[in-house]
Amino acid sequence: AGLATSFPDAKVVWTHRDPKASLPSLGSMFRTFADMCESGPVDLAAIGREQLAFWSLAADRADATLAAKNAPPCAHVKYADLIKDPVAVVTSIYASFGWTVSPAFKAAMVDYLAKNAEKRGKNKRLAKFHRYSL
């Protein structure tokens, strides 16, 4: 059964990352797996081709599924926008589904983001340990 059949009231939020950032990151992760599990040289070009093919097909299938007549409503969100202004993005998601963000909910989001800013900053320091390429 499809999503709309199993969950007739479902709403979908699809966050889109720039493939120039996300695919190299995935490739790096799969290279690490290959380095740990394979005894010989790792074919980096093959990893790149496989990941590009897989994610291209996945995006095409998701597009087709969400374009179907009985598909649930979908809000498309750019990841960069979510990072830049999460409150505005959440507000626009709510609006796209015909909902409103209450002042109390907005205040709770602002408070949460302020309290967790330091923690999010610590995660950025870990980026030096991750390569965004093969």
GIBELLIN-V908272 format. One record per residue. PHI is phi as a letter, one per 30 degrees, with the letter a starting at -180 (none if undefined). D_LAST is the distance of its C-alpha to the last C-alpha in Angstrom with 1 decimal. Layout:
phi:PHI d_last:D_LAST
phi:PHI d_last:D_LAST
This chain:
phi:none d_last:37.9
phi:d d_last:35.9
phi:e d_last:35.1
phi:d d_last:38.2
phi:d d_last:40.4
phi:d d_last:39.4
phi:b d_last:39.2
phi:d d_last:41.5
phi:c d_last:41.2
phi:d d_last:37.4
phi:b d_last:35.5
phi:c d_last:31.8
phi:c d_last:29.7
phi:c d_last:26.4
phi:c d_last:23.9
phi:c d_last:21.6
phi:c d_last:18.4
phi:d d_last:16.9
phi:e d_last:14.3
phi:d d_last:12.4
phi:c d_last:12.1
phi:d d_last:12.2
phi:d d_last:9.9
phi:d d_last:6.6
phi:d d_last:8.4
phi:d d_last:9.2
phi:e d_last:6.0
phi:d d_last:5.3
phi:d d_last:8.9
phi:d d_last:9.0
phi:d d_last:6.9
phi:e d_last:9.5
phi:e d_last:12.2
phi:d d_last:11.5
phi:e d_last:11.7
phi:d d_last:14.9
phi:c d_last:16.4
phi:c d_last:15.9
phi:d d_last:17.9
phi:c d_last:16.4
phi:d d_last:13.3
phi:c d_last:10.3
phi:d d_last:9.9
phi:d d_last:6.3
phi:d d_last:8.4
phi:d d_last:10.6
phi:e d_last:8.5
phi:d d_last:7.8
phi:d d_last:11.5
phi:d d_last:12.7
phi:d d_last:11.5
phi:d d_last:12.8
phi:d d_last:15.9
phi:d d_last:16.6
phi:d d_last:16.4
phi:d d_last:18.3
phi:d d_last:20.9
phi:d d_last:21.2
phi:d d_last:21.8
phi:d d_last:24.3
phi:d d_last:26.1
phi:d d_last:26.3
phi:e d_last:27.7
phi:d d_last:30.2
phi:d d_last:31.3
phi:d d_last:31.9
phi:d d_last:33.8
phi:d d_last:36.2
phi:e d_last:39.8
phi:c d_last:39.8
phi:d d_last:36.5
phi:d d_last:36.6
phi:d d_last:36.3
phi:b d_last:32.8
phi:c d_last:31.9
phi:c d_last:28.7
phi:b d_last:27.2
phi:d d_last:24.5
phi:e d_last:22.4
phi:d d_last:22.8
phi:d d_last:26.5
phi:d d_last:26.7
phi:d d_last:25.2
phi:d d_last:27.4
phi:b d_last:30.6
phi:d d_last:30.6
phi:d d_last:34.4
phi:d d_last:34.6
phi:d d_last:32.0
phi:d d_last:33.8
phi:d d_last:37.0
phi:d d_last:35.8
phi:d d_last:34.6
phi:e d_last:38.0
phi:d d_last:39.8
phi:d d_last:38.0
phi:c d_last:39.4
phi:i d_last:42.8
phi:c d_last:42.7
phi:b d_last:43.5
phi:c d_last:42.0
phi:d d_last:44.9
phi:e d_last:45.5
phi:d d_last:45.2
phi:d d_last:41.8
phi:d d_last:40.5
phi:d d_last:41.9
phi:d d_last:40.2
phi:d d_last:36.8
phi:d d_last:37.4
phi:d d_last:38.7
phi:e d_last:35.7
phi:d d_last:33.2
phi:d d_last:35.3
phi:d d_last:35.6
phi:c d_last:31.9
phi:d d_last:30.6
phi:d d_last:30.3
phi:d d_last:28.4
phi:d d_last:25.8
phi:d d_last:25.6
phi:d d_last:24.8
phi:d d_last:21.8
phi:d d_last:20.4
phi:d d_last:20.7
phi:d d_last:18.3
phi:e d_last:15.4
phi:d d_last:15.1
phi:c d_last:13.9
phi:c d_last:10.9
phi:c d_last:7.6
phi:c d_last:7.1
phi:a d_last:3.8
phi:c d_last:0.0
